Amino acid sequence: MTFTTRPDITGTFGVVTSTHWMASAVGMRLLERGGNAFDAAVAAGFVLQVVEPHLNGPAGEFPAIFQKPGEAPQVLCAQGTAPAGATIAHYRAQGLEAVPGSGLLATVIPGAFDGWMLMLRDHGSKRLRDVLEPAIYYARHGHPVLPRVSYTIKGLAGFFEAEWPGSAATWMPGGQAPETGQLFANPRLADTYERILTEAETAKSRTAQINLARRIWREGFVAEAVDRYIRDTEAMDATGEAHRGVLSGQDMAGWEATYESPVSFDYEGWTVFKTGPWGQGPVLLQSLSLLGYHDIAARDPRGADFVHLVTEAMKLSYADRETYYGDGAAVPLNRLLDPAHTAQRARLIGPRASLEQRPSRLEGLEHLADAMIARAARSVSEGGVGAGEPTMAHLSDRRGDTVHLDVIDRWGNMVAVTPSGGWLQSNPVIPDLGFALNTRAQMFWLEEGLPQSLAPGKRPRTTLSPSLAHGPGGEALVFGTPGGDQQDQWQLIWFLRMAHHGMGLQEAIDAPLFHTSHFTGSFAPRAATPGSLMVEPALGADVIADLRTLGHDVTVAEPWTVGRLTAARRGADGLLSAAATPRMMQAYAVGR
């Protein structure tokens, strides 16, 4: 008999799962009031900004992947682009060799608000007030502070007071960081969202109100406050120096969230859908393409052989991510997923852990592979305030992370969203608005000629990576996780255990997880740790010893600390199920 920390939540009416119980409950409330999966996702997304401010915020971003009954899956891209003033020449003139991991120079155009509005307008059914009121309520009246929020603020208290006074005023009311479980409010953010709502409701129809809200954000008082703050402020960042940003109100006015088709890969009767290679999503597809040449089903899903094979496949696919992925570039994804190419790559997975960076050497693009190897060799571990998104959120009080939510409704609409950015530790709070800007520009390189080279109008190659999959029995899944570079690693492990070994949603989430930081990281200081492998101790001492014998540089994490997955499923018979990680204690699935 299989034992799990929680049961799979099952039903036929609707399921919502997210990284915070309040967001899950609010999403379910929208379903109970006649809303659909998109209404629930929008309402839950705004609540996550309030209750997990160290993991996402109003000026962040997200990709969503969704499907309506009878229609093809789609991607909604709410990832803002680099501002017009974000040129390599400008950053180099500041004496910088890399985009800082925090501060105003790391900011791209905020995308989350416009993305949520686009989802609500085109696919939801509820009014703007219905989806904003829960977030306004928690911002106005307070919510119990999570332990990690308290630790994060306490760890930065002195820095906030000395360098980011707007952040000190917002996160340390009365001069004190909130204690775990204490009610905490952000009335200035509540004012901001309430003003947007009040101004938007001067329009008559639901659609007109949503469109007006988008204009208020992009061109009204929000954009004006952002523009004014950037022009008037030099803020300390991870370099140890103060810099002025380049984002402007004009940048915000000229950007909108967009739709696009996902990329997909067929694997063992499944079709898995991901965002395009402007994000990291296709690394999961590449990993599947490599593992298709190995008999994963015959491996113990908790055994050393399974861990070794999956880790080595991930090293190869992430090497290609670092070499070829990016926005505005002709990413050769078809060549990377070509069966002849993947068969050759799969043979690189040997009996020992690789310590080398081994990107694909595609004809005509060998210079990109050479550049990737050189960058990895230069990667070093460095410290600094707000040094980006960590390997895992719990490892640092000073770094941000991400949230995730999945929703399926009774009609069969399904959506997965991975919001991030605008962390309380990423940038100083804009006093007039009650929130901080994002730091996604740190994912660009200040070198010319690379797929990820900084340039105005380009999307950073984000790590945000929600998933949707169709199964051989007519089932469909939406799933995802926070975790930066680890997102597609943990999702891959979960998916393989579910698809090959018959594990249920919760069982596959509860099973011990692992990941590697072998490749160059996406966040400042862009470090690589060749041969590294972090595992949960629940794999067992014998398995861990075997992995070390195979050449892996193993670090054993604290129990129950790796991965923050959530997932939802719709069976061919209409039965719905959902699950959420017990790790970090705040994620919950609800449904009936």
N, C-alpha and C positions, 0 to 999 in steps of 0.2 A: 504494500500500500504506500502511495506517495503522500508525504506530508509537506505542506507549504506554510509560510507564515500567515497567509490569508487565503481565502477561497477566491477562485475566479468569480467575479460578479456577473450574474447572468439574468437575462430577461428578454422581453420582446418590444418594450416601449422605447427604451433609449439607454445609452451608457455614456458616461463622461469620466475620463481619467486625466489627472494632471499632477504636477509636482507640488500642489498645495491643496489641502482639503477644502479650504474656503472657495477656491476657484472651481473645484469640481462640484461643490454644492451649488454655487451660483449658476454654473452651466446647466445643472440638472433642473434648477428652478425655471430657467428659460424653456426647457423642454416641457416641463409640467404645465407651463402657461401657454402652450400651443406653438412655441417657437421650434425652429428646426435646428439641425446640427450647426449651421453657420451662425445663427443667432447665439446659440450656446457658446460657441468658440469665441466669438467677439466679446461677450460679457465676461467669460472666464479670463480672456486675455487681458482685459483692462484691470481685473482684480489682481492678477498676478503682478502687474506693475506696482501695486500698492503693497501687497503682503510679502513679496520677495524682491525688495528694491535693490538688494545686493546682487541680484541675478538678472534683472531686466528693468527697463524703465520706459517712460513715455517717448523719449527721444532715441529709442533703440531701433531694432529692425527685426524682420522675420521672413522666412520662406514658409509657405503653406502648400501642401499637396492634398488634393481633394477629388472626390468623384460623386456625381449625381447618378441616380438610377438610369440606366440606358445610355449614359454618356461616357465619353473617354475621360480618364484622369487628366487633371490640369494642375499647373503650378501657379500660385500667386506669389509674385516676387515683391516683397516690401523691404528690399535691401537698398538703401540709399546709395547714391554714387558720390565720387570724390568731387568737391567743390571746384568751381572754375579757377580759383587761385591755388589749387593743390597741384603744383608742378614740382618736378624733381629739382629744377633750378632754384625754386623758392626755398625748399627745405635745405638744400645744400648751402645756400647763402646764409642760413642760420647756423652753419657749422655742424650740421647733422649728417650722420652716415646711415641712420635708420629713423623711421617714424617713431616718435616716442610711444611707449605703451600706455600713457595716460595723458590727460591734458588736451588743450584746445586744438593743437596741431594734429591730433589723432582723430579729429571728428570728421565724419562724412555727413551727408544730408540725412536727417532723421526720417526713417521710413515707416515706422510701426503704425502711427496714427492713420496715415493715408491708406495703408494696407488694410487695416481693420474696417475703415469706412468703405473701401471698395468691396470687401467681402460682404459687409452688411447690405450695401445697396443692391448688389447684383445677385446675391444668393440667399440673403436672409429675408425675413418677413416682419420682424419687429421694428418698432420705432427707435430712433436714436436714444430717447430717454430710457427706454427699457434696458438697453445694454450698458449705458453709462451710469445709471443710478446706483447699482451695487458698488462700483469702484468709488464713486463719490461718497457713499455712505461710510465705507471703511477708511477713506482718507480723512473724512470729517470727524467721525466718531471714534476711530481707532480700531486696531486689531492687535492681537497678542503677538509680541515680538518673538520671532524665531531665535533660537540660541545663536545661529550663525550670524544673524543680523546684529545682535548685541555684540558678539565678539569682533565683528568687522568694524563697527563704529568705535568700540573701545580701542582697538588696535591703531586707529587713525585719529584718535581724539586730539592729540597734540598737533598733528599735522593740519587737521581741519582748523583748529584755533589759530595757528600761526599763518597758514597760507590760503585756506579756502573758507573764509568767514561765512559765506552763504551756506556752505555745507554744515558748518558748526551750528548755525542758527536752526537749520532744518532737522538735522539728525541728532542734535544734542540740546533740545529745548531746556532752558534753565541751566545750561552749562554742563549737563550730565548725560552720558550715553544711557539709553534705555536698558533695563535689565530684561533677561529672558522672561517671557510671559507677561511683561508689563504692557498695558494698553498704550499704543503709540499712534499718533495721528499726524497727518501732513495737511494741515488746513489750507496751505497755499496751493497745493496741487488740487485739492477739492475746489478751491475758488477758480482755478484755471479751467477745469473740466465743466464746472457749473456755468461759467461765463460762455464757454463754447456752446453749451447746450441752450442757454438762454438766447444767445444771438441767433443760433441756428433755427430755433423754433419761431422766429419771425417769418420764416417761410411756411407755406401752407401744407404742402404734401410731404409724405414720408421721404420720398426720393429727393425732393428739393431741400429738405432739412439736412440730409446727409451730404448732399453736394455743397451746401453752404458751409457745413462744418469743415469740409475739406478745404474750402477757400479761406476760412478763418484761420485754420492752422497754417496754410502755406503762404497766405498773403495778408492776413489780419493781425490781431494783436500778438499772437504767438510768434509769428515770424518777425514782427517788429521788435519784440523783446529779445529774441535770439540775436538779431542783427545788431541791436544796440549793445548788448552785452559783449559780443565778440569784438566790436569796434573799441569798446572802452576798457577792455580787460587784458592784462597779461597775467597768466596763471602758472604757478609752479607745476612741473610735470615730472615724469620719471627720469628725465635727464639731470635733475637737480637744479635746473634753471627755469625761469619764467618765460613763456612764449605767448604771443598773440595768435589767435586762430585765423583761418582764411574763409570759413563758412560765412555766407551772407544771406540776407533775406531774399535776394534775387535768386540765389541757388535754390532756396526752398520753393519759391514761386514757380520755378521751371521744372520741377520734378514731380512725377506721379508714379504710383505703384502700377505694375503691369501683370499681364497673364502670359504664360508660355506653355508649350507642351513639355512634359517630362521626358527623360530618357529612360529606357527600360532594358531588362535583360531576362531571358528565359533560362530557368534553372530547375532541373528535376521536376518538371510539371508546374512550377511556379513562374509567374511573371512579376518582377520587382520593379517598381517605378521610383525614380529619384529626380531631384533637380538636375539641371545641366551642369557642365563643368566650370561655370562661374562660381559654383560652390564645390564642396568636397564630396557630395553625394555619390558620384560615379565610382569612388574608390570601393564602395560596397559591391557594386556590380563587377568591377575588375577582380575583386577578391573571390567572388563567386565563380567567375570565369576560370580562375586558376584552380580553385578547389574542385571544380567539376572533373578534373583529371585525377583526383585522388578519391578513394572510397571513404568519404567522411562518415557515411552511415555505419561502417564497420568499426569505427573508432569509439571507444568509451568517451562520452561527452564531458566527462570530468577527468579524463586520463591525460598523461603527458604527451602521448602521440597526437591526440586531438589538439591540445594547446600548442604544440610545436608546429603542426601543419598550418593551423589558422594564423599563428603569429608570423610565420615566414611568408605566407600569402599576403598578409597585410603589409609587411615591409616592402614587398615588391609593388603593390598597388599604390601605397602612399609615396613611394619614390616617383612614380609617374605623376601623382598629384602635384608634387613639388616641382616637377619638370615642365609639365604641359598645361595644367589647368589655369584658367584665368578668364577675365571678361574682355570682350573686344578682340579676342585672338581666335584664330582658326584652330581650335583644339582638336587634335586628331583622334577623337574618341572612337570613331569607327575602326581605325587602324589598331588602337589599343585593345579593342574587344574582338578583333578578327580571330576566328578559331585557329588559323595557322600561326598567328602571333602568340596567342595565349597558350597554345600547346607547347611552343618553344619556351615561353616564360615559366610554365608550370614545371618544366624539367630542372629549373634552377633551384627548386625547393629540395634541399638535400637533408641528410640525416643529422647535420649539425647546424646550430644557430649561425646565421650569417652576421658578420660584423661590418659588412660593406654596404654602401649605397649603390643599388643596382637598378637605375631607371632604364626603361626601354630605350634603345638606341635606334630611333626611326630614321630611315634614309632621308637625308636633307635637313634633319633637325638634330644632328649629333651635337651641335654647339649648345643646345639647350640642356642636353644630358650632362655635358662637361661642366656647364655653369652650375647645374644643380649640385653635382659632386663637390665642386669647389666651395659653394656656399655652405654645404653641410660640414666640410672640413674646417671652416672658419667659425662655426657655431660654438659659442661658449656660454656657460651659465653665468648670469649676472643678476644682481638684485635691483631694488628700486621700488619706490612707491607706485602702486598701480601698474605693476609690470605685466599686465595683460591677464588673459584667462589661464588658469592653471591646469595641470593634469587632472586634478579633481578639486572641486570647490572647497572641500574640508581641509585641504593641506595648507591653506594660507588665509590669514585674516584680512589680507590686503588686496585680494584679487577677486575678479568677478567671475560669473559663470552664466548659466542659461537656464531656461525653464522649458517645459514641453506640455502639450495637451493633445488629447485625441477624443473625438466625439463621433458617435454613430446614432442616428435617430431612427424612429419606427418606419420611416419611408425609405430608408436605405442610403440617405446622404451620409457621407463619411469624410472627415477632415482631420489631418494631422498638422500641427503648427509648432514651430520651435522659435519662440521669441527670445531675444537677448539684447544686450547693449544698453547704454545709458545707466550703468550701474552707479550706485551711490559713491563708489570708490574710483570711478573712471574720470570724473571731471567735477569741478565745483558746481554746486547748485546755482541755477539762475534765480536770483531772489524773487523776481517778478512772477516766476512760473512754478517754482517748487520742484523742479527736476533738473537733472544733469544731462549733458550731452554724451554721445557715444564715443567710442575709441576704435571703431572698426578699421580706420585707415592704417593702423599698425600692421595690417596684413599685406600691405604693399611693400615692394622693394624700391629703394632709391638708386636703382641701376637701370639704365636704358636697355631696351631690346628683349625684355623678359615678358612672358605672358602676365606676370603679376607686377609689372612696373607701374609706379604711380603715374596717373594721368587724369586730368579733369574729365568727368563724365563716365569713368569706369567704376564698375562695382568691385569692391574688394573680394578676393576669393575666400568667401566665408566658410566657416566650419559647420554652419547650421544646416541640419540635414534630416528633415522628416521623411518618413517612408510610407509607401502604400504598396500592397502586394495582392495578387490574385492567386488562389490556390487551385490545385488539380481537382478538388472536389466541389468547386463552385464557391468556396469561401473567399472572403476578402479581409484584409488586415490594414489597420493604420497603426503606426508605432514610431517611437523616437525616444530621445534622451538628451539631457544636457551633457556637457563634458568636453567641449572644444574638439581637439584632435581625436579624442576617444569616442566621439559619438558613433561613427560608423564601425568602429571596432566592437563596441558593446552590442550594437544592433546586429552586427554580423553573427556574433557568438550566439545571441538569443535566437536569431532566425534559424541558424543551423540546428540548434537543439530542438527547436519546435518542429522544423520541417523534416529532419532526419530521424529524430529519436522519440517522437511522439509526446514530447513534453507539452503540458498545458501552458497557457499564457503566464500564470503566476509561477508555476514550477520552473519554467525557463528563466524567468526574472530572478527567482530566488537562488538559482544555481550559482556557484562561485564564478566570478568574472575575472578577467585579466586584460592587460593591454600593454603595448610597447610604445616607447618614446624614441625609437631607433632613428627616425627620420627628423628633419628639421621641423621644429614646432611652428605653429601659425601665429603665435603671440609673442610679443617682446618678452625675453630677449632672443627669441628664435633659436633656441638651443636644440641640439641633437644629442642623444645618448645612445650610441651604437650598442646593439645587443641587449638593451634594457628590456626587462619584462617585470611588470608589477602584477602580483597575483593576490587573491584573497586566501587566507590560511585554510579555508574550508576545502580547498583542493586536496589537502592532506600532506603530511610530511613526506611520504614516499613519493608522491607525484612531484612535489617541489624539489626533492633531491634528484629525481630523474631529469627534471628540466635543467638543473644546474649541470648535470653530467652531459647533457646535450649541448652545453655551451652558452646557455642563456644566463645573462647577468640578472639574477632574480632578486627583487625586493618584495618582501612579504608585507602587505598592507595590514592595517588594523582590521579586525573582523567586521564584516558588513559595511564596508566603506567604499567599494568600487562600483560605480555605475548607478544611474538613477532612471531606469527605463520605465516607460508606461506603454500600454498596448491595448487595442480594442479589436474585436473580431465580429464579423457577421457571417453566419453559416448560410449555406444554400437554402436551408429551411427557414431562414429568418431569425434564428436564435442569435441573440447578441451576447457578447461577453467582454469583460474588461479586467485589467489588472494594473497594479502600480507597485513600484519598488518599496520595500520596507526600509531601505537604506536612507539615512538622514531623517526618517520618521515623519515627514510631512506630506508625502505623496499618497493620494487615495483615489480609488475608483469607486464610482457610485452608479447605480442604475436599477432598473426594474423591468 
